[in-house]
Amino acid sequence: MQKLLDQEWFRSLFLALMIIGILLLAFGVIRYFTLSYQMGQNLAFQIQAQSQNVDPQTMAEAQGLMASNEALRQIEAGRSQSVIFSGAGLVLIAVGWLGRDWVQSKRRKTAKAPTSAS
């Protein structure tokens, strides 16, 4: 186990996990706010937010509302996925941080250990 801890790639692996976590977190947050803006611009969301009843007069209006509602569902699904990406990023950051801390503490313990004189 000590050989594994002495290899620099093992520490770099935890650093890579942290970097991937930061990128996932940033991606998730940016995507969440982008989709939130798109949601606010969506006609179906605006109608729901104002608690309006809409009675479409033509088939084109009805189809437009259906398309807007389907787009709203896709936006909501995308927002849910972005929260999952952000959570996965936070988990990777935590695992990388704890892993690097663990490796560093093991190295300190072995460095402080007295060598036996033969």
Buried (B, 14 or more C-beta within 10 A) or exposed (E): EEEEBEEEEBBEBBEEBBEBBBEBBEBBBEBBEBBEEBBEEBBBBBBEEEEEEEEEEEEEEEEBBEEBBEBBEEBBEBBEBBBEBBEBBBBBBEBBBEBBEEBEEBBEEEEEEEEEEE
